[in-house]
Amino acid sequence: MHSYFSDLDPRVLNDRDAPYRTAYAIRKLGHALDSGFTTVRDIGGGDYPLAAAIADGLIRAPRFFYAGKVLSMTGGHVDYRTPNEKHHTHGYCSCASMNWAGVIADGVDECIKATREELRRGAHCIKIVASGGVMSPSDPIWMNQFREDEIRAIVQECAERRTYVAAHCLTSESARRSVEFGVRCIEHAAIIDAETAAFVAERGAYVVPTMVCLFSLVEQGLEMGLPSDRMGDLRTIYEQSMSGLDVMRSAGVKLGFGTDLLAGFYPQQSREFELRREVFTPLELLRQATSVGAEVLMQTDRLGCVKPGAHADLLVVDGDPLADIGLLSAGARNLDLVMRGGEIVTNRLS
């Protein structure tokens, strides 16, 4: 539910054009399918040409939902310009000029225009950044992003299209205000308290934690070039996020299954099961990865279930994941068969 199929390493995106990024996405999508993920939601950077190629059977890939470009305010989490780069002056500005996966929009009018443009290009939902982040250069984690009127305007535009807004939120405050303003799905919620979790549950919003991304960055962040002063923040956030899982479980928050893996970390996506098993039962984890994900995508009765009228997405596992969810943590290793939409795409039974 929280994945990227264009490389999000700015060092790559700034130096690669569309053909390279498409080839990279094809490799990641194939790996996801082999690992048993028959449907994915690309939450930043996926676009119509890639989705069309998948729908037309040109790419071996999971079923593909995408949010288009992420909406950020100037100086927000997806504004990766250096201090020396000038302000864009022609309407709402696009980081596409440097192959990034975001759009910078300030004020209600620009937010409406940016939202309409992404929806026009086929986005299934809109993602905004509502708090600071670890990877971005100019915003602290605790910083709330977008004003209330901006968020409500984006939510209203999505409601007109019968879709929803997802918001990057690391902190309790950003999650609470986002849900209060109409956001339907919170991404990460790494630092969340009991009061906020109860509020999110009461409003019927969803949260998609991304534990394996934080774990991978703690392990290998320095190797991929993260500043050493950010590593302490990462370790703290990871520890708090593990506690946050228990808080959200107690509050009854509906949790989806996401990874947020950047750059070359994508082969670790199935480790999310392993990390979450410290808090959740195997049955809870299977629901997060199937039926709850279908609810987030507004695809209940079509995805995440086995019933008449649903897509025939099935896995044959060598073992019982209800007894040992670790079987799914190994990716493709324990999957004997993967079926997507009634078509067998991986078959190791023979």
Sequence and secondary structure as in RCSB ss.txt:
>XXXX:A:sequence
MHSYFSDLDPRVLNDRDAPYRTAYAIRKLGHALDSGFTTVRDIGGGDYPLAAAIADGLIRAPRFFYAGKVLSMTG
GHVDYRTPNEKHHTHGYCSCASMNWAGVIADGVDECIKATREELRRGAHCIKIVASGGVMSPSDPIWMNQFREDE
IRAIVQECAERRTYVAAHCLTSESARRSVEFGVRCIEHAAIIDAETAAFVAERGAYVVPTMVCLFSLVEQGLEMG
LPSDRMGDLRTIYEQSMSGLDVMRSAGVKLGFGTDLLAGFYPQQSREFELRREVFTPLELLRQATSVGAEVLMQT
DRLGCVKPGAHADLLVVDGDPLADIGLLSAGARNLDLVMRGGEIVTNRLS
>XXXX:A:secstr
  B SS   HHHHTT  HHHHHHHHHHHHHHHHHTT  EEEE SS  HHHHHHHHTTSS   EEEE  SEEE TT
STT    TTS    SSSEEGGGGT SEEE  HHHHHHHHHHHHHHTT SSEEEE B  SS SS  TT B S HHH
HHHHHHHHHHTT  EEEEE SHHHHHHHHHTT  EEEE  S  HHHHHHHHHHT EEE  HHHHHHHHHHTTTTT
  HHHHHHHHHHHHHHHHHHHHHHHHT EE       GGGGGGTTHHHHHHTTTS HHHHHHHHTHHHHHHTT B
TTBSS STTS   EEEESS TTT THHHHTGGGGEEEEEETTEEEEE   
